[in-house]
Amino acid sequence: MNRNFFKNKSLLITGGTGSFGKAFVNYLLKNKIPLKKIIIFSRDEFKQFEMNKVFNDIKYPNIRYFIGDIRDKERLKLALNDVDIVVHAAALKQVPTAEYNPTEFIKTNILGSQNIIDCCLGGSVKNVIALSTDKASSPINLYGATKLCSDKLFIAANNIKGRQNIKFSIVRYGNVMGSRGSVLEMFLKQKKYGLFTVTDKNMTRFNINMSEAINFVIFSLINSKGGEIFVPKIPSFRIVDLVEAIDVNYKIKYVGIRPGEKMHEEMISTFDSPTTIDFEKCYIILNANNFKFYKNYKFLSEGFSYNSKTNKDFLNIYHLKKIIKNFELVKIKD
């Protein structure tokens, strides 16, 4: 990692008290990344209070806690004063909740994203990475649709920056294994009762752990030219294999696929493949304005789809058991 990229810079994380935000801050502090300031921007006072117990500004004098909502443009503008790097992780994410409260998701995920763009333009910010989701690829639910709109806004922001030296890019990956609300967390709770609820026996998902997600965000920040959607190359797993890895004497109750839920995760659709390149450890979805930076790379063949069912790399039960063991060890340490 190029530590000089961060030297004497100020970084702001929206949604900084969420699963990713806390892990990201822990990584930055543990590895003594030479940032001038780390600003945690979020709207939950209690979560900031709890996080401050672990990462307080006495032990870590470069850390700041800033209460605010990305819906509040004036507050956001104040928080972004003298900031160099923005990692945008704030979002409303629950699929069923979005279907019942669509306007709230639009206000946060779309209008809040536009507020971030507006406040970064004309300021000191040089690099912006927005965290997206597999659900933004060919969305079938409102949450995914709002994240697709958000992605489009951040990509298009590169067209209106003028001479300002700023780059907007996207990182897209699926659910982080073991994060709050993830299927692993749910299954480990269900293990106590000996019965696991699974939507469908054929369902697959991509696997990425928090450490991999953090490293990929840093990789994308350093390599961004502006306007890319970075997609990591990661393995898939079968949901029923995860259950068996947790409890060999498992019993499953199949509950059926939920409204807005996909049988298999997708991160690159067939529509995106003609403008997507293979970039060693990841794929990058490009747009017409940044082709010039990637002249030496070939586009993927038309019809290519990167989804968890047809992925060539699959985790078996042995690998899943190791992942579960590592996750439980980390939880004990925390």
KEKOL-810768 format. One line per 5 residues: their letters; for each residue x, y, z of N, C-alpha, C. Coordinates in steps of 0.05 Angstrom, whole numbers, always signed. Layout:
residues N
A = X,Y,Z,X,Y,Z,X,Y,Z | ...
***
This chain:
residues 334
MNRNF = +17,-24,+0,+0,+0,+0,+17,+25,+0 | +9,+45,-15,+23,+70,-17,+15,+88,+6 | +30,+87,+28,+23,+103,+52,+24,+133,+47 | +42,+141,+28,+45,+169,+22,+19,+181,+10 | +2,+164,-1,-23,+174,-12,-40,+188,+10
FKNKS = -37,+179,+35,-53,+189,+57,-38,+210,+74 | -13,+213,+69,+4,+230,+87,-6,+258,+89 | -11,+267,+114,-20,+294,+121,-47,+302,+108 | -63,+282,+101,-89,+288,+89,-111,+283,+110 | -134,+296,+105,-157,+293,+122,-178,+275,+108
LLITG = -188,+256,+122,-207,+237,+110,-233,+238,+126 | -255,+239,+111,-282,+238,+124,-297,+213,+114 | -309,+199,+134,-325,+176,+128,-354,+181,+135 | -371,+181,+115,-400,+184,+121,-410,+156,+130 | -429,+156,+148,-438,+131,+160,-415,+118,+175
GTGSF = -399,+134,+187,-374,+125,+200,-377,+107,+224 | -401,+105,+235,-406,+88,+258,-418,+61,+250 | -421,+56,+224,-431,+31,+215,-409,+9,+215 | -416,-15,+206,-397,-37,+207,-372,-31,+192 | -375,-21,+167,-351,-14,+151,-335,+9,+164
GKAFV = -349,+30,+172,-336,+53,+183,-319,+47,+207 | -330,+31,+226,-315,+24,+250,-290,+7,+243 | -294,-12,+225,-272,-30,+218,-250,-14,+202 | -259,+5,+186,-241,+21,+170,-224,+39,+188 | -237,+52,+207,-223,+69,+226,-203,+52,+242
NYLLK = -212,+29,+251,-194,+11,+266,-169,+4,+250 | -173,-2,+224,-150,-8,+206,-131,+16,+204 | -142,+39,+199,-126,+63,+195,-109,+69,+220 | -121,+66,+244,-107,+73,+269,-87,+51,+276 | -96,+26,+273,-78,+3,+280,-53,+3,+263
NKIPL = -56,+10,+237,-33,+10,+219,-19,+37,+217 | -27,+55,+234,-14,+82,+236,-12,+95,+209 | -34,+95,+194,-35,+109,+169,-32,+139,+174 | -13,+152,+161,-6,+180,+168,-26,+201,+160 | -51,+198,+168,-71,+218,+162,-70,+241,+182
KKIII = -76,+265,+173,-76,+288,+191,-101,+287,+208 | -124,+280,+196,-149,+278,+210,-166,+255,+199 | -181,+242,+217,-201,+222,+209,-228,+232,+221 | -246,+239,+204,-272,+250,+213,-294,+230,+209 | -307,+223,+231,-330,+204,+231,-355,+220,+230
FSRDE = -369,+219,+207,-393,+234,+203,-417,+215,+203 | -435,+218,+222,-459,+201,+224,-480,+215,+240 | -504,+205,+238,-527,+218,+251,-534,+207,+278 | -522,+184,+286,-530,+170,+310,-512,+178,+333 | -522,+194,+352,-507,+204,+375,-497,+181,+392
FKQFE = -514,+161,+397,-506,+139,+415,-484,+122,+403 | -486,+116,+377,-465,+101,+364,-438,+115,+365 | -439,+142,+362,-414,+157,+364,-403,+156,+393 | -421,+157,+412,-413,+156,+440,-399,+129,+446 | -411,+107,+435,-400,+80,+439,-373,+77,+424
MNKVF = -372,+88,+400,-347,+86,+385,-325,+103,+397 | -332,+125,+410,-313,+142,+423,-300,+129,+447 | -313,+109,+459,-302,+94,+481,-278,+77,+472 | -279,+68,+447,-258,+52,+435,-236,+69,+422 | -246,+88,+406,-227,+106,+392,-231,+135,+402
NDIKY = -220,+141,+425,-225,+168,+436,-204,+187,+426 | -210,+213,+428,-193,+233,+417,-170,+240,+436 | -168,+227,+459,-145,+231,+476,-123,+212,+467 | -130,+187,+464,-111,+167,+454,-104,+172,+425 | -124,+181,+410,-120,+185,+381,-128,+214,+375
PNIRY = -109,+233,+378,-115,+261,+375,-123,+270,+347 | -119,+253,+327,-127,+261,+299,-155,+252,+292 | -170,+241,+312,-197,+232,+305,-218,+253,+314 | -239,+256,+297,-260,+275,+303,-287,+261,+299 | -307,+268,+316,-334,+258,+313,-352,+281,+306
FIGDI = -367,+278,+284,-383,+300,+274,-412,+289,+269 | -430,+298,+286,-458,+290,+283,-471,+305,+260 | -484,+290,+242,-497,+303,+219,-510,+283,+201 | -527,+292,+184,-541,+275,+165,-535,+284,+137 | -529,+265,+118,-523,+273,+91,-546,+287,+77
RDKER = -570,+285,+89,-593,+301,+78,-590,+331,+84 | -573,+337,+104,-570,+365,+112,-545,+377,+99 | -550,+391,+77,-528,+401,+60,-510,+421,+75 | -521,+438,+91,-505,+458,+104,-487,+446,+125 | -497,+426,+139,-481,+412,+159,-459,+396,+146
LKLAL = -465,+384,+123,-446,+369,+108,-423,+387,+97 | -431,+410,+88,-411,+429,+78,-392,+437,+100 | -402,+441,+124,-385,+448,+146,-366,+426,+153 | -376,+401,+153,-360,+378,+160,-337,+373,+139 | -342,+381,+114,-323,+376,+92,-302,+398,+89
NDVDI = -303,+417,+107,-283,+439,+106,-255,+428,+110 | -237,+433,+91,-209,+424,+93,-205,+394,+92 | -224,+380,+80,-223,+351,+77,-211,+344,+49 | -194,+324,+48,-181,+316,+23,-194,+291,+10 | -202,+272,+28,-212,+246,+18,-239,+241,+31
VVHAA = -259,+231,+16,-285,+223,+26,-290,+194,+19 | -297,+178,+39,-308,+151,+34,-337,+152,+43 | -354,+148,+24,-383,+151,+28,-395,+123,+34 | -401,+118,+59,-412,+92,+67,-440,+94,+78 | -450,+119,+81,-477,+123,+93,-499,+115,+73
ALKQV = -518,+100,+82,-541,+92,+65,-562,+79,+82 | -587,+80,+72,-608,+63,+83,-607,+38,+66 | -608,+14,+78,-600,-11,+64,-620,-34,+65 | -639,-33,+83,-656,-57,+86,-677,-58,+64 | -676,-81,+49,-693,-84,+25,-723,-82,+32
PTAEY = -734,-97,+51,-762,-95,+57,-771,-67,+67 | -753,-55,+82,-759,-28,+93,-762,-8,+70 | -745,-11,+50,-745,+7,+27,-772,+6,+12 | -783,-19,+10,-808,-22,-5,-831,-8,+9 | -829,-7,+36,-851,+5,+52,-847,+35,+55
NPTEF = -821,+44,+54,-814,+72,+59,-798,+84,+36 | -808,+83,+12,-791,+90,-11,-780,+119,-11 | -796,+138,-2,-787,+166,-3,-763,+170,+16 | -763,+156,+39,-740,+159,+58,-714,+149,+45 | -716,+127,+31,-692,+117,+17,-683,+135,-5
IKTNI = -702,+147,-19,-695,+166,-40,-681,+191,-28 | -691,+201,-5,-679,+224,+7,-651,+220,+16 | -645,+196,+27,-618,+190,+37,-600,+180,+15 | -608,+160,+1,-590,+147,-18,-586,+162,-44 | -605,+178,-52,-602,+193,-77,-597,+223,-72
LGSQN = -615,+235,-57,-612,+264,-52,-588,+269,-34 | -584,+251,-14,-560,+253,+3,-534,+251,-12 | -534,+233,-32,-510,+229,-49,-505,+255,-65 | -526,+267,-76,-522,+292,-91,-512,+314,-73 | -521,+314,-48,-510,+334,-29,-480,+331,-25
IIDCC = -471,+306,-23,-442,+301,-20,-427,+311,-44 | -437,+305,-68,-424,+315,-92,-423,+345,-93 | -446,+358,-87,-447,+387,-88,-427,+400,-69 | -425,+388,-45,-407,+399,-24,-378,+394,-30 | -372,+372,-44,-344,+365,-51,-335,+383,-74
LGGSV = -353,+389,-92,-345,+407,-114,-341,+435,-104 | -320,+447,-112,-314,+474,-103,-300,+476,-76 | -294,+452,-65,-280,+452,-39,-252,+441,-42 | -242,+429,-20,-214,+420,-20,-212,+390,-26 | -234,+376,-29,-234,+347,-32,-221,+340,-59
KNVIA = -205,+319,-58,-191,+309,-82,-200,+281,-91 | -208,+265,-72,-216,+237,-79,-242,+230,-64 | -261,+219,-79,-286,+210,-68,-291,+181,-77 | -295,+163,-58,-303,+135,-64,-330,+131,-50 | -349,+123,-66,-376,+117,-56,-380,+86,-56
LSTDK = -388,+75,-33,-393,+47,-31,-420,+40,-42 | -420,+21,-61,-445,+12,-73,-452,-16,-65 | -468,-30,-80,-478,-56,-73,-484,-72,-99 | -483,-99,-96,-490,-116,-119,-519,-110,-128 | -535,-101,-109,-564,-96,-116,-568,-73,-135
ASSPI = -547,-57,-140,-548,-35,-159,-545,-45,-188 | -537,-70,-191,-534,-82,-218,-560,-95,-226 | -572,-85,-247,-599,-95,-256,-618,-96,-232 | -624,-74,-219,-639,-74,-194,-668,-84,-198 | -677,-100,-178,-705,-108,-178,-720,-99,-153
NLYGA = -706,-84,-136,-720,-73,-112,-713,-43,-110 | -727,-29,-93,-724,+0,-91,-696,+7,-80 | -687,-8,-60,-660,-2,-49,-639,-3,-72 | -640,-24,-88,-621,-27,-110,-624,-4,-130 | -649,+4,-135,-654,+26,-154,-642,+52,-144
TKLCS = -645,+57,-117,-634,+82,-106,-603,+82,-107 | -591,+58,-103,-562,+57,-104,-552,+59,-133 | -567,+49,-152,-560,+53,-180,-560,+83,-187 | -581,+97,-178,-582,+126,-182,-559,+140,-169 | -552,+132,-145,-529,+143,-131,-504,+139,-147
DKLFI = -500,+114,-157,-476,+108,-173,-474,+126,-197 | -497,+129,-211,-498,+146,-235,-490,+175,-228 | -500,+185,-205,-494,+212,-197,-464,+216,-193 | -451,+197,-179,-423,+200,-173,-406,+198,-198 | -413,+180,-216,-399,+178,-241,-402,+203,-258
AANNI = -426,+214,-259,-432,+238,-275,-419,+263,-263 | -413,+262,-237,-400,+285,-224,-373,+292,-236 | -360,+272,-248,-334,+277,-262,-338,+295,-286 | -362,+297,-297,-367,+313,-320,-370,+343,-314 | -375,+349,-289,-381,+377,-282,-361,+389,-263
KGRQN = -338,+375,-259,-318,+385,-240,-302,+408,-251 | -303,+413,-277,-287,+434,-289,-258,+429,-286 | -243,+449,-277,-214,+446,-273,-206,+436,-245 | -226,+432,-228,-220,+423,-201,-208,+395,-202 | -186,+391,-186,-172,+366,-185,-186,+347,-165
IKFSI = -208,+335,-175,-224,+317,-158,-233,+293,-174 | -234,+270,-161,-242,+245,-175,-264,+232,-159 | -285,+224,-173,-308,+209,-161,-308,+181,-173 | -308,+161,-156,-309,+133,-165,-326,+116,-146 | -332,+92,-155,-350,+74,-140,-336,+48,-134
VRYGN = -342,+36,-110,-334,+9,-104,-359,-7,-100 | -361,-29,-115,-385,-46,-114,-378,-74,-104 | -390,-83,-82,-388,-110,-73,-413,-118,-59 | -416,-144,-53,-440,-154,-40,-439,-151,-10 | -456,-166,+4,-456,-164,+33,-430,-174,+45
VMGSR = -420,-161,+65,-395,-169,+78,-401,-191,+97 | -386,-213,+95,-390,-236,+112,-385,-229,+141 | -406,-233,+158,-403,-228,+186,-410,-200,+195 | -416,-182,+176,-423,-155,+183,-451,-155,+195 | -459,-133,+208,-485,-131,+221,-508,-136,+200
GSVLE = -525,-155,+207,-547,-162,+190,-540,-182,+168 | -516,-192,+167,-508,-211,+146,-519,-238,+152 | -519,-256,+131,-531,-282,+134,-515,-299,+154 | -489,-295,+156,-473,-310,+176,-481,-303,+204 | -484,-278,+209,-492,-269,+236,-519,-281,+243
MFLKQ = -538,-281,+224,-565,-292,+229,-563,-322,+234 | -547,-337,+218,-545,-366,+222,-532,-373,+248 | -513,-358,+257,-499,-364,+283,-519,-361,+306 | -537,-342,+303,-558,-339,+324,-578,-362,+323 | -585,-371,+299,-604,-393,+295,-593,-420,+304
KKYGL = -566,-422,+305,-553,-447,+313,-562,-456,+341 | -567,-436,+358,-576,-442,+386,-602,-458,+387 | -618,-454,+366,-645,-466,+366,-645,-491,+347 | -623,-496,+333,-622,-520,+317,-638,-520,+291 | -649,-496,+284,-665,-494,+260,-657,-469,+244
FTVTD = -650,-473,+219,-641,-451,+202,-662,-444,+181 | -668,-419,+178,-687,-410,+157,-671,-402,+132 | -678,-415,+110,-665,-411,+85,-686,-405,+64 | -681,-385,+47,-701,-378,+27,-704,-399,+5 | -682,-409,-5,-683,-429,-27,-657,-445,-27
KNMTR = -659,-471,-32,-636,-489,-30,-615,-483,-52 | -623,-469,-74,-605,-463,-96,-591,-436,-94 | -598,-421,-73,-588,-393,-71,-558,-392,-67 | -544,-373,-81,-515,-369,-78,-510,-340,-71 | -487,-335,-60,-478,-308,-54,-448,-306,-58
FNINM = -439,-281,-62,-410,-275,-63,-400,-274,-34 | -374,-279,-30,-362,-276,-4,-339,-256,-4 | -342,-236,+14,-320,-218,+19,-320,-212,+49 | -297,-213,+62,-296,-206,+90,-289,-177,+94 | -290,-167,+118,-287,-138,+123,-258,-129,+116
SEAIN = -239,-146,+123,-211,-139,+117,-207,-135,+87 | -218,-154,+71,-216,-152,+42,-230,-128,+31 | -254,-121,+43,-269,-98,+34,-253,-72,+39 | -240,-70,+62,-224,-47,+69,-201,-44,+50 | -186,-66,+46,-163,-65,+28,-171,-58,-1
FVIFS = -195,-67,-9,-204,-61,-36,-212,-31,-39 | -224,-20,-18,-230,+9,-19,-205,+25,-21 | -185,+18,-5,-159,+32,-6,-146,+29,-34 | -146,+5,-44,-136,+0,-71,-150,+18,-92 | -176,+20,-90,-192,+36,-109,-187,+65,-106
LINSK = -183,+75,-81,-176,+103,-76,-150,+110,-90 | -130,+93,-86,-104,+99,-97,-103,+97,-127 | -118,+78,-139,-117,+73,-168,-138,+88,-184 | -156,+102,-171,-178,+116,-185,-168,+138,-203 | -179,+138,-227,-174,+160,-246,-198,+179,-248
GGEIF = -221,+168,-237,-246,+183,-238,-266,+170,-256 | -290,+163,-245,-311,+152,-262,-312,+122,-264 | -295,+107,-249,-295,+78,-250,-315,+66,-230 | -325,+42,-236,-338,+25,-216,-319,+1,-212 | -307,+0,-189,-288,-22,-182,-304,-45,-170
VPKIP = -299,-69,-182,-313,-94,-173,-292,-115,-166 | -290,-124,-141,-270,-144,-134,-275,-172,-145 | -254,-187,-150,-257,-215,-157,-257,-231,-131 | -280,-242,-125,-283,-256,-100,-298,-283,-104 | -295,-302,-86,-309,-327,-89,-339,-326,-83
SFRIV = -353,-347,-91,-381,-350,-85,-384,-373,-65 | -408,-376,-53,-414,-399,-37,-444,-404,-39 | -451,-429,-32,-480,-437,-32,-490,-433,-3 | -513,-422,-1,-525,-416,+26,-527,-442,+42 | -536,-464,+30,-539,-488,+45,-512,-500,+54
DLVEA = -491,-494,+39,-464,-502,+48,-455,-487,+72 | -463,-462,+74,-456,-445,+97,-470,-457,+122 | -495,-465,+119,-510,-477,+141,-496,-502,+151 | -488,-520,+132,-474,-545,+139,-447,-539,+152 | -434,-518,+144,-408,-511,+156,-411,-502,+185
IDVNY = -434,-491,+191,-440,-482,+219,-449,-505,+236 | -465,-522,+226,-477,-544,+242,-482,-568,+224 | -466,-589,+228,-469,-613,+211,-495,-627,+216 | -507,-623,+239,-534,-635,+245,-556,-615,+240 | -553,-600,+219,-572,-578,+214,-599,-588,+205
KIKYV = -619,-571,+212,-646,-574,+201,-654,-548,+188 | -665,-549,+165,-671,-525,+149,-701,-523,+145 | -711,-498,+149,-738,-492,+141,-737,-472,+118 | -747,-481,+95,-746,-464,+71,-770,-445,+71 | -764,-420,+70,-785,-400,+74,-793,-385,+48
GIRPG = -779,-390,+27,-785,-378,+1,-771,-351,-2 | -766,-344,-27,-751,-320,-33,-768,-295,-26 | -755,-275,-14,-770,-251,-5,-774,-232,-29 | -795,-215,-28,-799,-195,-49,-774,-178,-52 | -764,-174,-77,-741,-158,-82,-714,-171,-78
EKMHE = -715,-197,-71,-690,-212,-67,-683,-228,-91 | -657,-229,-98,-648,-245,-121,-638,-272,-112 | -642,-292,-129,-632,-319,-124,-601,-319,-123 | -589,-304,-141,-560,-302,-143,-551,-273,-145 | -530,-266,-131,-520,-239,-132,-507,-233,-159
EMIST = -510,-208,-168,-497,-200,-193,-482,-174,-189 | -458,-172,-198,-443,-147,-195,-436,-134,-222 | -435,-150,-243,-432,-139,-270,-453,-152,-288 | -470,-136,-300,-491,-147,-317,-481,-150,-346 | -496,-165,-362,-489,-168,-390,-489,-141,-405
FDSPT = -504,-122,-394,-505,-95,-407,-480,-80,-401 | -467,-85,-378,-442,-71,-371,-417,-83,-383 | -418,-109,-390,-394,-123,-398,-379,-111,-421 | -392,-99,-442,-377,-87,-464,-359,-63,-456 | -364,-51,-432,-348,-29,-423,-333,-36,-397
TIDFE = -329,-62,-393,-315,-71,-369,-288,-84,-376 | -267,-77,-361,-241,-89,-365,-233,-107,-342 | -216,-126,-349,-204,-144,-328,-178,-130,-319 | -178,-121,-293,-156,-106,-282,-142,-121,-260 | -132,-145,-268,-117,-162,-249,-134,-171,-226
KCYII = -133,-158,-203,-147,-167,-179,-176,-159,-179 | -185,-145,-199,-213,-136,-200,-222,-131,-228 | -248,-125,-231,-259,-115,-256,-264,-85,-252 | -263,-70,-274,-270,-42,-273,-290,-35,-295 | -313,-25,-287,-333,-16,-307,-326,+13,-313
LNANN = -321,+18,-338,-313,+45,-347,-336,+60,-360 | -332,+86,-365,-350,+102,-381,-333,+116,-403 | -346,+127,-422,-333,+138,-445,-311,+158,-438 | -313,+172,-416,-294,+193,-408,-268,+182,-396 | -267,+157,-388,-242,+148,-376,-230,+124,-392
FKFYK = -240,+118,-416,-227,+98,-433,-198,+104,-437 | -191,+129,-440,-164,+138,-447,-143,+129,-427 | -152,+125,-401,-133,+117,-380,-127,+87,-381 | -143,+72,-396,-140,+43,-396,-137,+31,-424 | -121,+44,-440,-118,+36,-468,-106,+9,-472
NYKFL = -90,+0,-453,-76,-26,-455,-92,-50,-446 | -117,-45,-438,-134,-67,-428,-156,-73,-447 | -163,-98,-449,-185,-107,-467,-211,-107,-452 | -232,-100,-466,-259,-102,-454,-268,-131,-454 | -285,-138,-435,-296,-165,-433,-314,-171,-456
SEGFS = -318,-196,-462,-335,-204,-485,-364,-197,-479 | -378,-190,-500,-406,-183,-497,-421,-208,-487 | -439,-204,-468,-454,-226,-457,-443,-237,-431 | -418,-227,-423,-407,-235,-398,-423,-224,-375 | -428,-241,-355,-442,-232,-330,-426,-242,-306
YNSKT = -421,-225,-288,-407,-233,-263,-427,-237,-241 | -436,-261,-237,-455,-267,-216,-447,-291,-200 | -459,-294,-176,-450,-314,-157,-457,-342,-165 | -474,-346,-185,-481,-373,-194,-460,-384,-214 | -453,-367,-233,-435,-375,-255,-405,-369,-249
NKDFL = -400,-357,-225,-373,-352,-217,-356,-377,-217 | -332,-377,-227,-315,-400,-229,-302,-408,-202 | -302,-389,-183,-289,-393,-157,-310,-397,-136 | -312,-422,-125,-331,-428,-105,-318,-438,-79 | -328,-430,-56,-318,-439,-31,-332,-466,-24
NIYHL = -317,-485,-14,-329,-510,-5,-334,-508,+25 | -344,-529,+37,-351,-529,+65,-327,-525,+83 | -304,-538,+75,-279,-535,+90,-271,-505,+92 | -272,-491,+69,-264,-463,+68,-284,-446,+85 | -310,-453,+84,-330,-438,+99,-326,-441,+129
KKIIK = -318,-466,+137,-313,-470,+166,-289,-453,+176 | -269,-450,+159,-246,-433,+167,-255,-404,+169 | -272,-395,+151,-282,-367,+152,-298,-363,+177 | -315,-382,+184,-332,-380,+208,-314,-379,+233 | -294,-397,+234,-276,-398,+257,-261,-371,+261
NFELV = -251,-360,+238,-237,-334,+240,-256,-312,+249 | -281,-313,+239,-300,-292,+247,-306,-294,+276 | -309,-318,+287,-315,-321,+316,-291,-313,+333 | -267,-318,+324,-243,-310,+338,-241,-279,+340 | -247,-266,+318,-247,-237,+317,-268,-226,+335
KIKD = -292,-238,+336,-313,-228,+354,-305,-231,+383 | -291,-253,+390,-282,-256,+418,-261,-235,+425 | -243,-229,+406,-222,-209,+410,-234,-182,+414 | -255,-176,+398,-269,-149,+400,-282,-146,+427
***
